[in-house]
Amino acid sequence: MDKFDPAVANLLSASDARKAIESGLLDSQELVAACFTRIDELEDSIAAWAHLDRDQAMAQARAADEFRRSGLQIGPLHGLPIGIKDIIDTADYPTERGTVLHQGRQPTRDATLVSLLKEAGAIILGKTVSTEMAVYSPGKTRNPHNPEHTPGGSSSGSAAAVSAAMIALSVGTQTNGSVIRPASYCGVYGFKPSFARISCHGVLQQSPPLDTVGVFARNLEDLALIADVLMRFDGQDPAMAPIAPPCIGKVLNQQVPAEQHFAFVRSPVWEQVEQETKDGLRELIDAVNERRQKTVDIVDLPAPFAELHEDHRKVMEADLARNFADEYERGKAELSEVLREMIERGQQVSAGDYDNALAKMLDYDAFLEEIFDEYDAILTPATPGPAPVGLDATGSPVMNTIWTFCGTPAINVPLLQSAEGLPIGVQVVGAKNDDARLFRCTRWLLDILND
């Protein structure tokens, strides 16, 4: 590995930092110190963090360095600082869920995913900003590319911290578009795995049929590194099944068995996509097809998908009304208007309408299976356009709703840029529970574009 200045070790990829730590070229304490230096420089303008404890983080780093020097086997994330969205329980940090109603809330146990990160040797650097209860009302975070623009939500702090090189890896959640959207707006890689492939035990429950833990990084290899740690069965999460882990990092670097074939899906909300994004995607498709003849075909989803966004709304809002009932009853006045209205609409969703919407998931899945029988992956916009100007909203999740409702894995790839220099993501979607293949398809796509 080339020599580098430990003072700017925060600029290393997670994979390179891990190799440097293992080889003794870098201490975890040096890496954590470099991250805090970066945070000190930028936090006032970006505001990515809800809770930080420098002494505690450095104590974890010292313990990691001592463990490595002992000669014992180290884990895949040994000594690497990680940011955790502030709706995920941490025994060592408050978890206030982006609302004054949970101010001072201190869990006594870690969420399962936090325990897995610690087991892998990670340093929990702090808690990243979430929107209010991980819904739509923005937190304090700003977009690192332009602080006058939204970073997206609800995992705003997690995406912004990675984008600003405060950390190389972070964890967020998605119930509609809360991983892929901020990843697109902040110009980083974001991965929403197949539904129920990362444990939600110890994570704020919004909508159990939709809630999904996701991760952020600055490259595909790092995304696979943290995903492999987290994608383990947890019997405490009733949605999870005891199936083999996907071994993404191993599959990522395998030779693809054949030329990859992508379906470019416009979806029923194509009219909401900005022209700048459409033009960029057209150029992308043309570039891929020039390098590999007819690699990408344009495919429209069947007519029933026009109802999916409404089905998602019914399920999500009905579950918000149920799961946030206590907050609504004891602190209605403290909730944002947008969250109050969502809860109140959810209270009006009948049990029959809720069940019917859930039942249609199987129909949507069947349609998508037909596409994946012919294509290796789907390409589609990650967001309608670049991050909107203004901090009073988090942008539209409309391009993510289908894939969340259907539980398919999705990766944001920061491939496009607006005329103003803001990132615009391309979303690569795979078949459900075929997460490793999705990573391999994405790597193949990047290789083609980099030829």
RAPESUL-V844832 format. One record per residue. RES is the residue in one small letter. PHI is phi in radians with two decimals (none if undefined). PSI is psi as a letter, one per 40 degrees, with the letter a starting at -180 (* if undefined). D_FIRST is the distance of its C-alpha to the first C-alpha in Angstrom with 1 decimal. Layout:
BEGIN
res->RES phi->PHI psi->PSI d_first->D_FIRST
res->RES phi->PHI psi->PSI d_first->D_FIRST
END
This chain:
BEGIN
res->m phi->none psi->h d_first->0.0
res->d phi->-1.10 psi->i d_first->3.8
res->k phi->-1.17 psi->i d_first->6.5
res->f phi->-2.61 psi->i d_first->8.9
res->d phi->-1.55 psi->h d_first->12.4
res->p phi->-0.99 psi->d d_first->13.3
res->a phi->-1.15 psi->d d_first->16.6
res->v phi->-2.08 psi->f d_first->15.4
res->a phi->-1.11 psi->e d_first->13.1
res->n phi->-1.08 psi->e d_first->15.9
res->l phi->-1.42 psi->e d_first->14.6
res->l phi->-1.17 psi->i d_first->11.5
res->s phi->-1.16 psi->i d_first->12.5
res->a phi->-1.08 psi->d d_first->13.7
res->s phi->-1.12 psi->d d_first->11.6
res->d phi->-1.20 psi->d d_first->8.2
res->a phi->-1.12 psi->d d_first->10.2
res->r phi->-1.06 psi->d d_first->11.4
res->k phi->-1.13 psi->d d_first->8.3
res->a phi->-1.14 psi->d d_first->7.5
res->i phi->-1.18 psi->d d_first->11.2
res->e phi->-1.08 psi->d d_first->11.6
res->s phi->-1.45 psi->e d_first->9.3
res->g phi->1.50 psi->e d_first->11.2
res->l phi->-1.34 psi->e d_first->8.9
res->l phi->-2.54 psi->h d_first->11.2
res->d phi->-1.63 psi->i d_first->14.8
res->s phi->-1.05 psi->d d_first->16.7
res->q phi->-1.08 psi->d d_first->19.2
res->e phi->-1.15 psi->d d_first->16.9
res->l phi->-1.16 psi->d d_first->16.0
res->v phi->-1.11 psi->d d_first->19.7
res->a phi->-1.09 psi->d d_first->20.8
res->a phi->-1.12 psi->d d_first->18.8
res->c phi->-1.13 psi->d d_first->20.4
res->f phi->-1.19 psi->d d_first->23.8
res->t phi->-1.07 psi->d d_first->23.5
res->r phi->-1.13 psi->d d_first->23.0
res->i phi->-1.07 psi->d d_first->25.9
res->d phi->-1.03 psi->d d_first->28.0
res->e phi->-1.25 psi->d d_first->27.5
res->l phi->-2.06 psi->e d_first->28.4
res->e phi->-1.09 psi->d d_first->30.4
res->d phi->-1.07 psi->d d_first->33.7
res->s phi->-1.62 psi->d d_first->33.4
res->i phi->-1.83 psi->d d_first->31.7
res->a phi->0.98 psi->f d_first->33.1
res->a phi->-1.52 psi->e d_first->30.8
res->w phi->-1.96 psi->h d_first->31.5
res->a phi->-1.61 psi->d d_first->34.6
res->h phi->-2.54 psi->h d_first->33.7
res->l phi->-2.33 psi->i d_first->31.0
res->d phi->-2.44 psi->g d_first->31.1
res->r phi->-1.06 psi->d d_first->28.6
res->d phi->-1.11 psi->d d_first->29.8
res->q phi->-1.15 psi->d d_first->29.7
res->a phi->-1.11 psi->d d_first->26.1
res->m phi->-1.19 psi->d d_first->25.0
res->a phi->-1.14 psi->d d_first->27.0
res->q phi->-1.08 psi->d d_first->25.2
res->a phi->-1.14 psi->d d_first->21.8
res->r phi->-1.08 psi->d d_first->23.2
res->a phi->-1.11 psi->d d_first->24.4
res->a phi->-1.13 psi->d d_first->21.1
res->d phi->-1.15 psi->d d_first->19.4
res->e phi->-1.11 psi->d d_first->22.4
res->f phi->-1.11 psi->d d_first->22.3
res->r phi->-1.11 psi->d d_first->18.7
res->r phi->-1.20 psi->e d_first->19.6
res->s phi->-1.26 psi->e d_first->22.7
res->g phi->1.58 psi->e d_first->20.8
res->l phi->-1.32 psi->i d_first->22.3
res->q phi->-1.10 psi->h d_first->20.7
res->i phi->-1.79 psi->i d_first->19.1
res->g phi->-1.47 psi->i d_first->19.7
res->p phi->-1.19 psi->e d_first->17.8
res->l phi->-2.04 psi->f d_first->18.0
res->h phi->-1.02 psi->h d_first->17.7
res->g phi->1.37 psi->e d_first->17.6
res->l phi->-1.61 psi->h d_first->17.4
res->p phi->-1.33 psi->h d_first->20.3
res->i phi->-2.22 psi->i d_first->22.7
res->g phi->-1.74 psi->h d_first->25.8
res->i phi->-2.07 psi->h d_first->29.0
res->k phi->-0.99 psi->h d_first->31.9
res->d phi->-1.39 psi->f d_first->35.0
res->i phi->-2.08 psi->e d_first->37.1
res->i phi->-1.87 psi->h d_first->35.1
res->d phi->-1.14 psi->h d_first->36.4
res->t phi->-2.36 psi->h d_first->34.4
res->a phi->-1.25 psi->d d_first->36.1
res->d phi->-1.72 psi->e d_first->34.2
res->y phi->-2.38 psi->i d_first->34.8
res->p phi->-1.07 psi->i d_first->37.8
res->t phi->-2.33 psi->g d_first->38.1
res->e phi->-1.77 psi->e d_first->40.6
res->r phi->1.08 psi->f d_first->40.2
res->g phi->1.19 psi->f d_first->40.7
res->t phi->-2.50 psi->i d_first->44.3
res->v phi->-1.16 psi->d d_first->46.6
res->l phi->-1.17 psi->e d_first->48.3
res->h phi->-2.07 psi->f d_first->45.4
res->q phi->-1.05 psi->h d_first->44.7
res->g phi->1.45 psi->e d_first->43.8
res->r phi->-1.15 psi->h d_first->43.3
res->q phi->-2.20 psi->h d_first->41.2
res->p phi->-1.10 psi->i d_first->40.4
res->t phi->-1.72 psi->e d_first->40.7
res->r phi->-2.36 psi->i d_first->38.3
res->d phi->-1.34 psi->i d_first->35.0
res->a phi->-1.05 psi->i d_first->35.0
res->t phi->-0.94 psi->d d_first->33.8
res->l phi->-1.13 psi->d d_first->30.6
res->v phi->-1.18 psi->d d_first->29.8
res->s phi->-1.08 psi->d d_first->30.4
res->l phi->-1.12 psi->d d_first->28.0
res->l phi->-1.11 psi->d d_first->25.3
res->k phi->-1.13 psi->d d_first->26.0
res->e phi->-1.04 psi->d d_first->26.1
res->a phi->-1.39 psi->e d_first->22.6
res->g phi->1.70 psi->e d_first->21.5
res->a phi->-1.22 psi->i d_first->21.5
res->i phi->-1.73 psi->h d_first->22.7
res->i phi->-1.43 psi->h d_first->25.8
res->l phi->-1.27 psi->d d_first->25.4
res->g phi->2.98 psi->a d_first->28.8
res->k phi->-1.86 psi->h d_first->31.2
res->t phi->-1.59 psi->i d_first->31.0
res->v phi->-1.13 psi->h d_first->34.1
res->s phi->-2.01 psi->i d_first->36.3
res->t phi->-1.12 psi->i d_first->39.3
res->e phi->-0.97 psi->h d_first->42.6
res->m phi->0.90 psi->f d_first->42.6
res->a phi->1.04 psi->f d_first->39.9
res->v phi->-1.98 psi->b d_first->42.5
res->y phi->-1.87 psi->d d_first->43.2
res->s phi->-1.28 psi->h d_first->44.1
res->p phi->-1.14 psi->i d_first->41.1
res->g phi->-1.57 psi->a d_first->39.3
res->k phi->-1.56 psi->e d_first->38.2
res->t phi->-1.25 psi->i d_first->34.8
res->r phi->-2.06 psi->i d_first->34.4
res->n phi->-1.30 psi->h d_first->32.2
res->p phi->-1.07 psi->d d_first->29.1
res->h phi->-1.40 psi->d d_first->29.8
res->n phi->-2.88 psi->h d_first->33.4
res->p phi->-1.14 psi->e d_first->34.9
res->e phi->-1.53 psi->e d_first->38.3
res->h phi->-1.95 psi->i d_first->37.2
res->t phi->-1.16 psi->i d_first->37.0
res->p phi->-1.50 psi->e d_first->33.6
res->g phi->1.55 psi->i d_first->35.5
res->g phi->-2.76 psi->i d_first->36.4
res->s phi->-1.51 psi->e d_first->36.8
res->s phi->-1.50 psi->f d_first->33.1
res->s phi->-1.13 psi->d d_first->32.9
res->g phi->-1.15 psi->d d_first->30.9
res->s phi->-1.12 psi->d d_first->28.2
res->a phi->-1.21 psi->d d_first->27.6
res->a phi->-1.17 psi->d d_first->27.9
res->a phi->-1.12 psi->d d_first->25.5
res->v phi->-1.22 psi->d d_first->22.7
res->s phi->-1.04 psi->d d_first->23.7
res->a phi->-1.49 psi->e d_first->23.7
res->a phi->1.09 psi->f d_first->20.2
res->m phi->-1.29 psi->d d_first->22.0
res->i phi->-2.60 psi->i d_first->20.2
res->a phi->-1.71 psi->e d_first->18.1
res->l phi->-2.43 psi->i d_first->20.6
res->s phi->-2.69 psi->i d_first->24.4
res->v phi->-2.13 psi->h d_first->27.5
res->g phi->-2.39 psi->a d_first->30.7
res->t phi->-2.47 psi->i d_first->33.8
res->q phi->-2.47 psi->h d_first->36.0
res->t phi->-2.04 psi->e d_first->39.7
res->n phi->-2.44 psi->c d_first->40.2
res->g phi->-2.42 psi->f d_first->37.3
res->s phi->-1.44 psi->e d_first->35.5
res->v phi->-1.88 psi->d d_first->31.9
res->i phi->-1.14 psi->d d_first->32.0
res->r phi->-1.12 psi->d d_first->34.0
res->p phi->-1.12 psi->d d_first->32.0
res->a phi->-1.09 psi->d d_first->28.7
res->s phi->-1.12 psi->d d_first->30.5
res->y phi->-1.12 psi->d d_first->31.9
res->c phi->-1.66 psi->e d_first->28.7
res->g phi->1.29 psi->f d_first->26.5
res->v phi->-2.18 psi->i d_first->24.1
res->y phi->-1.38 psi->h d_first->23.9
res->g phi->-2.35 psi->i d_first->26.5
res->f phi->-2.22 psi->h d_first->27.6
res->k phi->-1.81 psi->h d_first->31.1
res->p phi->-1.27 psi->i d_first->31.3
res->s phi->-0.97 psi->i d_first->34.6
res->f phi->-0.97 psi->h d_first->37.3
res->a phi->1.16 psi->f d_first->37.1
res->r phi->-1.77 psi->e d_first->33.7
res->i phi->-2.17 psi->h d_first->32.4
res->s phi->-1.08 psi->h d_first->34.9
res->c phi->-1.76 psi->e d_first->36.9
res->h phi->-1.16 psi->h d_first->38.4
res->g phi->1.57 psi->e d_first->38.3
res->v phi->-1.92 psi->h d_first->37.8
res->l phi->-0.86 psi->h d_first->40.7
res->q phi->-1.56 psi->h d_first->42.9
res->q phi->-1.75 psi->c d_first->44.0
res->s phi->-2.47 psi->h d_first->44.9
res->p phi->-0.94 psi->d d_first->44.1
res->p phi->-1.31 psi->e d_first->44.4
res->l phi->-2.13 psi->d d_first->41.9
res->d phi->-1.00 psi->h d_first->39.5
res->t phi->-2.49 psi->h d_first->35.9
res->v phi->-1.44 psi->h d_first->32.7
res->g phi->-2.33 psi->i d_first->29.8
res->v phi->-2.39 psi->i d_first->26.2
res->f phi->-2.21 psi->i d_first->24.2
res->a phi->-2.77 psi->i d_first->20.7
res->r phi->-1.78 psi->e d_first->19.0
res->n phi->-2.71 psi->i d_first->18.0
res->l phi->-1.21 psi->d d_first->19.5
res->e phi->-1.08 psi->d d_first->16.7
res->d phi->-1.16 psi->d d_first->16.9
res->l phi->-1.04 psi->d d_first->20.7
res->a phi->-1.16 psi->d d_first->20.7
res->l phi->-1.03 psi->d d_first->18.7
res->i phi->-1.37 psi->d d_first->21.4
res->a phi->-1.09 psi->d d_first->24.2
res->d phi->-1.09 psi->d d_first->23.7
res->v phi->-1.20 psi->d d_first->24.1
res->l phi->-1.54 psi->d d_first->27.3
res->m phi->-1.49 psi->g d_first->29.1
res->r phi->-2.25 psi->i d_first->31.0
res->f phi->-1.13 psi->h d_first->34.8
res->d phi->-2.35 psi->h d_first->36.6
res->g phi->-1.15 psi->e d_first->40.4
res->q phi->-1.40 psi->e d_first->41.0
res->d phi->-1.77 psi->h d_first->40.5
res->p phi->-1.15 psi->e d_first->43.6
res->a phi->-1.41 psi->e d_first->42.1
res->m phi->-1.46 psi->i d_first->39.4
res->a phi->-2.05 psi->i d_first->40.0
res->p phi->-1.38 psi->g d_first->38.5
res->i phi->-1.97 psi->i d_first->36.6
res->a phi->-1.10 psi->i d_first->33.3
res->p phi->-1.14 psi->i d_first->30.1
res->p phi->-1.33 psi->e d_first->28.7
res->c phi->0.92 psi->f d_first->25.2
res->i phi->-1.07 psi->d d_first->23.8
res->g phi->-1.04 psi->d d_first->20.2
res->k phi->-1.20 psi->d d_first->21.4
res->v phi->-1.21 psi->d d_first->23.9
res->l phi->-0.93 psi->d d_first->21.7
res->n phi->-1.69 psi->e d_first->19.8
res->q phi->-1.36 psi->i d_first->23.0
res->q phi->-1.15 psi->h d_first->24.8
res->v phi->-1.19 psi->h d_first->27.6
res->p phi->-1.24 psi->e d_first->30.9
res->a phi->-2.81 psi->i d_first->32.6
res->e phi->-0.99 psi->h d_first->32.6
res->q phi->-1.46 psi->i d_first->32.5
res->h phi->-2.20 psi->h d_first->35.6
res->f phi->-1.95 psi->i d_first->35.7
res->a phi->-1.76 psi->h d_first->38.7
res->f phi->-1.55 psi->h d_first->38.8
res->v phi->-1.82 psi->h d_first->41.0
res->r phi->-1.49 psi->d d_first->42.9
res->s phi->1.23 psi->i d_first->44.6
res->p phi->-1.18 psi->e d_first->47.9
res->v phi->-1.89 psi->f d_first->46.6
res->w phi->-1.02 psi->d d_first->45.4
res->e phi->-1.16 psi->e d_first->47.9
res->q phi->-1.48 psi->e d_first->45.9
res->v phi->-1.36 psi->h d_first->42.8
res->e phi->-1.26 psi->i d_first->42.7
res->q phi->-1.04 psi->d d_first->43.2
res->e phi->-1.05 psi->d d_first->40.0
res->t phi->-1.21 psi->d d_first->38.1
res->k phi->-1.04 psi->d d_first->40.4
res->d phi->-1.12 psi->d d_first->39.7
res->g phi->-1.13 psi->d d_first->36.0
res->l phi->-1.19 psi->d d_first->36.2
res->r phi->-1.08 psi->d d_first->38.5
res->e phi->-1.10 psi->d d_first->36.1
res->l phi->-1.11 psi->d d_first->33.3
res->i phi->-1.07 psi->d d_first->35.7
res->d phi->-1.07 psi->d d_first->36.8
res->a phi->-1.12 psi->d d_first->33.3
res->v phi->-1.17 psi->d d_first->32.4
res->n phi->-1.20 psi->d d_first->35.8
res->e phi->-1.20 psi->d d_first->35.5
res->r phi->-1.41 psi->d d_first->32.4
res->r phi->-2.37 psi->h d_first->33.8
res->q phi->-1.00 psi->h d_first->37.6
res->k phi->0.86 psi->f d_first->39.1
res->t phi->-1.41 psi->d d_first->36.0
res->v phi->-2.07 psi->h d_first->37.3
res->d phi->-1.95 psi->i d_first->40.9
res->i phi->-1.48 psi->h d_first->42.7
res->v phi->-2.28 psi->h d_first->44.1
res->d phi->-1.74 psi->i d_first->46.4
res->l phi->-1.25 psi->i d_first->46.9
res->p phi->-1.06 psi->i d_first->50.4
res->a phi->-0.93 psi->d d_first->53.0
res->p phi->-0.99 psi->d d_first->52.8
res->f phi->-1.17 psi->e d_first->49.4
res->a phi->-1.11 psi->e d_first->51.3
res->e phi->-1.63 psi->e d_first->52.4
res->l phi->-1.13 psi->d d_first->49.0
res->h phi->-1.06 psi->d d_first->48.2
res->e phi->-1.24 psi->d d_first->51.6
res->d phi->-1.09 psi->d d_first->51.0
res->h phi->-1.07 psi->d d_first->47.7
res->r phi->-1.04 psi->d d_first->49.5
res->k phi->-1.06 psi->d d_first->52.2
res->v phi->-1.15 psi->d d_first->49.9
res->m phi->-1.12 psi->d d_first->47.6
res->e phi->-1.25 psi->d d_first->50.4
res->a phi->-1.11 psi->d d_first->52.6
res->d phi->-1.23 psi->d d_first->49.8
res->l phi->-1.07 psi->d d_first->49.1
res->a phi->-1.06 psi->d d_first->52.8
res->r phi->-1.31 psi->d d_first->52.7
res->n phi->-1.46 psi->d d_first->49.5
res->f phi->-1.86 psi->f d_first->50.0
res->a phi->-1.07 psi->d d_first->53.7
res->d phi->-1.13 psi->d d_first->53.4
res->e phi->-1.08 psi->d d_first->51.6
res->y phi->-1.15 psi->d d_first->54.2
res->e phi->-1.27 psi->d d_first->57.2
res->r phi->-1.63 psi->e d_first->56.2
res->g phi->-2.57 psi->f d_first->54.3
res->k phi->-0.90 psi->d d_first->55.3
res->a phi->-1.19 psi->d d_first->55.8
res->e phi->-1.52 psi->e d_first->52.2
res->l phi->-1.46 psi->i d_first->50.7
res->s phi->-1.17 psi->i d_first->49.9
res->e phi->-1.06 psi->d d_first->52.5
res->v phi->-1.15 psi->d d_first->50.2
res->l phi->-1.27 psi->d d_first->49.5
res->r phi->-1.01 psi->d d_first->53.1
res->e phi->-1.15 psi->d d_first->54.2
res->m phi->-1.13 psi->d d_first->51.7
res->i phi->-1.09 psi->d d_first->53.0
res->e phi->-1.18 psi->d d_first->56.6
res->r phi->-1.15 psi->d d_first->56.1
res->g phi->-1.12 psi->d d_first->54.5
res->q phi->-1.13 psi->d d_first->57.6
res->q phi->-1.63 psi->e d_first->59.7
res->v phi->-1.32 psi->h d_first->57.8
res->s phi->-1.29 psi->i d_first->60.0
res->a phi->-1.06 psi->d d_first->58.9
res->g phi->-1.14 psi->d d_first->60.0
res->d phi->-1.13 psi->d d_first->58.0
res->y phi->-1.10 psi->d d_first->54.9
res->d phi->-1.13 psi->d d_first->55.4
res->n phi->-1.11 psi->d d_first->56.1
res->a phi->-1.12 psi->d d_first->52.9
res->l phi->-1.12 psi->d d_first->50.8
res->a phi->-1.09 psi->d d_first->52.7
res->k phi->-1.25 psi->e d_first->51.7
res->m phi->-0.95 psi->d d_first->48.1
res->l phi->-1.13 psi->d d_first->48.9
res->d phi->-1.15 psi->d d_first->50.5
res->y phi->-1.08 psi->d d_first->47.5
res->d phi->-1.04 psi->d d_first->45.3
res->a phi->-1.12 psi->d d_first->47.5
res->f phi->-1.10 psi->d d_first->47.3
res->l phi->-1.17 psi->d d_first->43.5
res->e phi->-1.04 psi->d d_first->43.4
res->e phi->-1.13 psi->d d_first->45.4
res->i phi->-1.15 psi->d d_first->42.8
res->f phi->-1.29 psi->e d_first->39.9
res->d phi->-1.19 psi->d d_first->42.0
res->e phi->-1.84 psi->d d_first->41.7
res->y phi->-2.10 psi->i d_first->38.4
res->d phi->-1.35 psi->d d_first->34.8
res->a phi->-2.80 psi->i d_first->34.3
res->i phi->-1.91 psi->h d_first->35.9
res->l phi->-1.88 psi->h d_first->34.8
res->t phi->-2.84 psi->i d_first->36.6
res->p phi->-1.07 psi->i d_first->36.3
res->a phi->-1.43 psi->d d_first->34.4
res->t phi->-2.58 psi->i d_first->36.8
res->p phi->-1.07 psi->d d_first->39.8
res->g phi->-2.95 psi->a d_first->38.1
res->p phi->-1.22 psi->i d_first->35.8
res->a phi->-0.97 psi->h d_first->36.2
res->p phi->-1.16 psi->i d_first->39.8
res->v phi->-1.26 psi->i d_first->40.8
res->g phi->1.87 psi->i d_first->42.2
res->l phi->-2.08 psi->e d_first->41.3
res->d phi->-1.66 psi->e d_first->44.4
res->a phi->-2.65 psi->i d_first->43.1
res->t phi->-1.96 psi->e d_first->39.8
res->g phi->1.49 psi->i d_first->40.5
res->s phi->-1.58 psi->h d_first->41.7
res->p phi->-1.60 psi->e d_first->40.3
res->v phi->-1.06 psi->d d_first->42.5
res->m phi->-1.41 psi->e d_first->39.9
res->n phi->-1.89 psi->e d_first->38.4
res->t phi->-1.05 psi->d d_first->41.7
res->i phi->-1.01 psi->d d_first->42.3
res->w phi->-1.31 psi->d d_first->38.9
res->t phi->-1.23 psi->d d_first->39.3
res->f phi->-1.13 psi->d d_first->42.9
res->c phi->-1.55 psi->e d_first->42.1
res->g phi->1.25 psi->f d_first->39.2
res->t phi->-1.50 psi->i d_first->36.8
res->p phi->-1.30 psi->i d_first->33.0
res->a phi->-2.54 psi->i d_first->31.8
res->i phi->-2.18 psi->h d_first->28.5
res->n phi->-1.52 psi->h d_first->28.5
res->v phi->-2.03 psi->h d_first->26.3
res->p phi->-1.36 psi->g d_first->26.2
res->l phi->-1.83 psi->d d_first->27.3
res->l phi->-2.00 psi->i d_first->30.3
res->q phi->-2.56 psi->i d_first->31.3
res->s phi->-1.36 psi->i d_first->34.7
res->a phi->-1.07 psi->d d_first->36.5
res->e phi->-1.52 psi->e d_first->35.8
res->g phi->1.53 psi->e d_first->32.0
res->l phi->-1.53 psi->i d_first->32.1
res->p phi->-1.20 psi->i d_first->30.0
res->i phi->-2.35 psi->h d_first->32.0
res->g phi->-1.54 psi->i d_first->30.6
res->v phi->-1.91 psi->h d_first->31.3
res->q phi->-1.70 psi->h d_first->32.1
res->v phi->-1.88 psi->h d_first->31.3
res->v phi->-2.06 psi->h d_first->33.7
res->g phi->-2.03 psi->i d_first->33.8
res->a phi->-1.22 psi->i d_first->36.5
res->k phi->-1.02 psi->h d_first->37.1
res->n phi->1.15 psi->e d_first->35.1
res->d phi->-2.04 psi->f d_first->33.0
res->d phi->-1.11 psi->d d_first->30.0
res->a phi->-1.14 psi->d d_first->27.4
res->r phi->-1.10 psi->d d_first->29.1
res->l phi->-1.03 psi->d d_first->29.0
res->f phi->-1.09 psi->d d_first->25.2
res->r phi->-1.14 psi->d d_first->25.1
res->c phi->-1.08 psi->d d_first->27.8
res->t phi->-1.14 psi->d d_first->25.9
res->r phi->-1.07 psi->d d_first->22.7
res->w phi->-1.07 psi->d d_first->25.1
res->l phi->-1.06 psi->d d_first->26.7
res->l phi->-1.10 psi->d d_first->23.6
res->d phi->-1.08 psi->d d_first->22.6
res->i phi->-1.08 psi->d d_first->26.2
res->l phi->-1.21 psi->d d_first->26.1
res->n phi->-1.60 psi->e d_first->22.9
res->d phi->-1.07 psi->* d_first->24.4
END
